[in-house]
Structure formats: C-alpha cells, structure tokens
Amino acid sequence: MSNTLIIIPSRMSARRLPGKPLLKINGKSIIAHVLSRAKKCKIGKVAVATEDKEIVKEVRNNKGIVILTSKKHKSGTDRIWEAFKKINDRKIKYIINLQGDEPLIDINDIRNLNKIVQKNKFEISTLASKIRNNKIFKNKNIVKVQTKKKLSFNKSQKALNFKRYQNKRKKNLYQHIGIYQYSVSALEKFSNFKRSKNEIKNKLEQLRALDNKIPINVILAKKNVVGIDTKEDYMELKNILEYKN
C-alpha cells in the first residue's frame, strides 16, 4: 500500500489566464491531462483540490477524486492541506502537490522525486530542469531556482532562493518545475505559518518555507516542462501537441 498521495490544486480564477483548467488541448481539458499523468505514475492515490464546482464536475467526468475546498486560500499548498485533512488517511506519510498547469510533466521524473524523498526522508522537495533558452531568465512567468551546488538526477541540493526575474546567468540556476513533495509534518508546519513578506512580494509560496528555515531539496528532472501561465503559453502548447497528432 502506497504512503504517497498526489493532490492537484486547481482553480478557475487564475490571474493571468482565468478559466485555465478547463481549456482544451486535443479535446481534453488541462486539468484532465494533469490528472491522467498523475494516475499513470502509479505511486499512490490521486485527488484534485478545488474551490470551483465547474472543476468538480470536470474531474468527476474524468473518473477522478475531487475535494471541494474553501475559496479563502492564498496558495495551492494551503488548499492541499485542507484537502488532505478531509481525505483523512492516516497511512499517508507524503503528499505531492502537483500543480494543475503542468500537463507535460514527465511521469518518470515524478516517480524519481518520490523515490529520492522516501529514501532520504526529506521534509520538502521539488524538481527543476536546465535552462535551455536565454529568454527564460527575464520571463517573470517562469520561476527560477538557485541551488547550493550543481544538480544531478540522483542527488538533491538545497535551494538557496527562488526568483521570477533574473537579468543574467548565475551559477547553479535552474528552471523550477511546479511540483512539491511534503512530509505530512512539513505540510502542516507550512500551512500554520503566516504568509511571509517575501512570499507576498514575489508571489512565490515556496519562499514561506525558506523564510521559516525549512529547507527545500531540489532534484534535477530529465525532461523540461512547458507550464501554462498565459494565453500565449496555452496557444503555443496547444499548437505543438495538436500538430503532432
């Protein structure tokens, strides 16, 4: 029996692209794509956490588990903590927060994250990939993470900082991927902390952990991921995937 639970936070009111979860690619909604990827990992139960009844209906139509949560949450991690408490499964030791706008995240990268976290009993971990395009540095919609040492596929490094904007290359700087894995105790601690000034200023919830001295371990992903933050991102990914088919 798996001790890992994957929860996908999702909402309709994304600031840069409202209604994003229900936008279609190849006739399938973005949230349905992410749900399908999570299930294919086969590392534990999968649920979607949302404040929106439209998403509840979509997830159920795709034979997924969905938890209706409060509309008051300021971050996806706060939302998954409420969902986890409602699921109430004492066998769960780790929760993966898989962001709902990463329809191309690689299944093997998720499995590798879970494997390394379980082996090392990390509190909070995430994925990052090599930056292959100089435009990424100045793109505020793509989060960058700087690590203490060079990343590898099988060994983690501590995150030093997360940034949206970077005007030039820095040593050990990577593109962050929207997934976190928490121990239950770390997720509870995170959710009980007040939002930090750094988090609010930069609109990056992971800074709450660093500001409260909780380390975040970063593992290198083998595949780059194109997240969907804007209409341009959506159209670019839609054109790529639908052209392939």
C-alpha positions as CSV (number, residue, x, y, z in Angstrom):
1,M,0.0,0.0,0.0
2,S,1.5,3.4,-1.0
3,N,2.1,6.0,1.6
4,T,2.2,8.8,-1.0
5,L,-0.9,10.9,-2.0
6,I,-0.9,13.2,-5.1
7,I,-3.1,16.2,-4.8
8,I,-3.6,18.6,-7.7
9,P,-4.7,22.1,-6.6
10,S,-6.8,23.8,-9.3
11,R,-9.0,26.9,-9.6
12,M,-10.8,28.9,-12.3
13,S,-9.7,32.4,-11.2
14,A,-6.0,32.3,-12.2
15,R,-4.9,35.9,-12.5
16,R,-3.0,35.6,-15.8
17,L,-5.4,33.1,-17.5
18,P,-8.9,32.8,-16.0
19,G,-10.6,29.5,-16.6
20,K,-7.3,27.8,-17.4
21,P,-8.1,24.3,-16.0
22,L,-11.0,23.8,-18.5
23,L,-9.2,25.0,-21.6
24,K,-8.9,22.1,-24.1
25,I,-5.9,20.6,-25.8
26,N,-6.6,17.7,-28.2
27,G,-10.2,17.8,-27.0
28,K,-9.2,17.2,-23.3
29,S,-9.1,19.8,-20.6
30,I,-5.8,20.9,-19.0
31,I,-6.9,19.6,-15.6
32,A,-7.8,16.2,-17.2
33,H,-4.4,16.0,-18.8
34,V,-2.6,16.6,-15.4
35,L,-5.0,14.1,-13.7
36,S,-4.2,11.5,-16.3
37,R,-0.4,12.0,-15.8
38,A,-0.7,11.7,-12.0
39,K,-2.7,8.5,-12.3
40,K,-0.1,6.9,-14.7
41,C,2.6,7.4,-12.1
42,K,1.0,4.7,-10.0
43,I,2.7,5.9,-6.8
44,G,-0.5,6.4,-4.8
45,K,-4.0,7.8,-4.8
46,V,-4.7,11.0,-6.8
47,A,-7.2,13.8,-5.9
48,V,-7.9,17.3,-7.2
49,A,-8.5,20.1,-4.7
50,T,-10.6,23.0,-5.9
51,E,-12.9,25.8,-4.9
52,D,-14.9,25.6,-8.2
53,K,-17.9,23.4,-8.9
54,E,-17.1,23.5,-12.7
55,I,-13.8,21.8,-11.9
56,V,-15.5,19.3,-9.6
57,K,-17.8,18.3,-12.5
58,E,-14.9,18.0,-14.9
59,V,-12.8,15.8,-12.6
60,R,-15.8,13.5,-11.9
61,N,-16.5,13.3,-15.6
62,N,-12.9,12.0,-16.0
63,K,-13.4,9.5,-13.2
64,G,-11.2,11.3,-10.7
65,I,-11.5,12.0,-7.0
66,V,-12.1,15.7,-6.2
67,I,-12.3,17.6,-2.9
68,L,-14.2,20.9,-2.7
69,T,-12.2,23.4,-0.6
70,S,-12.6,26.9,0.8
71,K,-12.3,29.9,-1.5
72,K,-10.1,31.7,1.0
73,H,-6.8,30.0,0.3
74,K,-3.9,32.2,-0.9
75,S,-1.8,29.4,-2.2
76,G,-2.1,25.9,-3.7
77,T,-0.3,24.4,-0.7
78,D,-2.8,25.8,1.8
79,R,-5.5,24.3,-0.4
80,I,-4.0,20.8,-0.4
81,W,-3.6,20.8,3.3
82,E,-7.3,21.3,3.7
83,A,-8.0,18.6,1.1
84,F,-5.6,16.2,2.9
85,K,-7.4,16.7,6.2
86,K,-10.7,16.0,4.5
87,I,-9.3,12.8,2.9
88,N,-8.2,11.7,6.5
89,D,-6.0,8.8,5.6
90,R,-3.6,8.0,8.4
91,K,-1.5,5.7,6.2
92,I,-0.3,8.7,4.2
93,K,3.3,9.9,5.0
94,Y,3.9,12.1,2.0
95,I,1.8,14.5,-0.1
96,I,2.8,15.6,-3.6
97,N,1.5,18.9,-4.7
98,L,1.3,18.6,-8.5
99,Q,0.3,22.0,-9.9
100,G,-2.6,21.9,-12.3
101,D,-1.0,23.8,-15.2
102,E,1.8,21.3,-15.9
103,P,0.2,18.9,-18.5
104,L,3.5,17.7,-19.9
105,I,5.3,16.9,-16.6
106,D,7.2,13.6,-17.1
107,I,5.9,10.6,-15.2
108,N,9.4,9.2,-14.6
109,D,10.5,12.5,-13.1
110,I,7.6,12.3,-10.6
111,R,8.5,8.8,-9.7
112,N,12.1,9.7,-9.2
113,L,11.2,12.6,-7.0
114,N,9.1,10.2,-4.8
115,K,11.9,7.6,-4.7
116,I,14.6,10.1,-3.5
117,V,12.3,11.7,-1.0
118,Q,11.3,8.4,0.5
119,K,14.9,7.2,0.7
120,N,16.2,10.4,2.4
121,K,13.1,11.2,4.4
122,F,13.1,14.8,3.2
123,E,10.7,17.4,4.5
124,I,10.1,19.4,1.3
125,S,11.4,18.6,-2.2
126,T,10.8,19.8,-5.7
127,L,12.0,19.4,-9.3
128,A,14.0,21.7,-11.6
129,S,15.4,21.5,-15.1
130,K,18.3,23.0,-17.0
131,I,17.6,26.4,-18.6
132,R,17.9,25.9,-22.4
133,N,16.7,29.3,-23.6
134,N,18.1,32.7,-22.6
135,K,14.6,34.3,-22.8
136,I,13.6,32.3,-19.7
137,F,15.8,34.4,-17.5
138,K,13.7,37.6,-18.0
139,N,10.3,35.8,-18.2
140,K,8.6,36.5,-14.9
141,N,6.1,33.8,-15.5
142,I,8.8,31.1,-15.4
143,V,10.2,30.7,-11.9
144,K,14.0,30.1,-11.4
145,V,15.7,28.3,-8.5
146,Q,19.3,28.7,-7.4
147,T,20.9,25.7,-5.6
148,K,23.9,25.4,-3.4
149,K,25.7,23.0,-5.8
150,K,25.2,21.6,-9.3
151,L,22.1,19.4,-9.6
152,S,22.1,15.7,-10.6
153,F,19.3,13.2,-11.4
154,N,20.0,11.1,-8.3
155,K,21.1,13.5,-5.7
156,S,19.4,16.6,-4.3
157,Q,20.8,20.0,-3.5
158,K,19.4,22.7,-1.1
159,A,17.5,25.6,-2.7
160,L,19.1,29.0,-1.9
161,N,16.4,31.1,-3.5
162,F,13.5,31.2,-6.0
163,K,13.1,34.2,-8.4
164,R,10.8,35.3,-11.2
165,Y,13.2,37.7,-12.9
166,Q,16.9,37.1,-13.5
167,N,18.8,39.5,-15.7
168,K,21.8,37.2,-16.3
169,R,23.0,33.7,-15.8
170,K,24.1,32.6,-12.3
171,K,25.9,29.6,-11.1
172,N,23.6,26.6,-10.4
173,L,20.5,28.4,-11.6
174,Y,17.7,26.2,-13.0
175,Q,14.1,26.4,-14.2
176,H,11.7,25.4,-11.5
177,I,9.0,22.8,-12.2
178,G,5.6,23.1,-10.5
179,I,5.7,20.1,-8.1
180,Y,6.5,19.8,-4.4
181,Q,6.6,16.7,-2.2
182,Y,6.0,17.3,1.5
183,S,6.1,15.0,4.6
184,V,2.8,15.3,6.4
185,S,4.5,17.1,9.3
186,A,6.2,19.7,7.0
187,L,3.0,20.4,5.2
188,E,1.2,21.0,8.5
189,K,4.0,23.4,9.6
190,F,4.0,25.2,6.3
191,S,0.2,25.8,6.4
192,N,0.4,27.0,10.0
193,F,2.9,29.7,9.2
194,K,1.6,33.1,8.2
195,R,2.4,34.2,4.7
196,S,5.8,35.8,4.7
197,K,6.6,39.3,3.3
198,N,8.9,37.6,0.8
199,E,6.2,35.3,-0.4
200,I,3.7,38.1,-0.8
201,K,6.1,40.4,-2.6
202,N,7.4,37.8,-5.1
203,K,4.1,35.8,-5.4
204,L,6.1,32.6,-4.7
205,E,4.6,30.4,-1.9
206,Q,7.8,28.3,-1.6
207,L,9.6,31.3,-0.1
208,R,7.4,30.9,3.0
209,A,9.3,27.6,3.7
210,L,12.7,29.2,3.2
211,D,11.8,32.3,5.3
212,N,10.9,29.9,8.1
213,K,14.1,27.9,7.9
214,I,12.6,24.8,6.3
215,P,15.0,23.5,3.6
216,I,13.7,22.7,0.2
217,N,15.6,19.9,-1.6
218,V,15.8,20.3,-5.4
219,I,16.2,17.3,-7.8
220,L,17.1,17.6,-11.5
221,A,14.3,16.5,-13.9
222,K,15.3,14.7,-17.1
223,K,12.7,16.5,-19.2
224,N,11.9,20.2,-19.5
225,V,8.3,21.1,-18.8
226,V,6.3,23.9,-20.5
227,G,3.9,25.2,-17.9
228,I,0.8,27.2,-18.9
229,D,0.6,30.6,-17.3
230,T,-0.6,32.9,-20.1
231,K,-2.8,32.7,-23.2
232,E,0.4,32.7,-25.3
233,D,1.7,29.7,-23.3
234,Y,-1.6,27.9,-23.9
235,M,-1.7,28.6,-27.6
236,E,1.9,27.6,-28.1
237,L,1.4,24.3,-26.3
238,K,-1.9,23.6,-28.0
239,N,-0.4,24.2,-31.4
240,I,2.6,21.9,-30.6
241,L,0.5,19.0,-29.3
242,E,-2.3,19.2,-31.8
243,Y,0.2,19.5,-34.7
244,K,1.9,16.3,-33.5
245,N,-1.4,14.4,-33.8
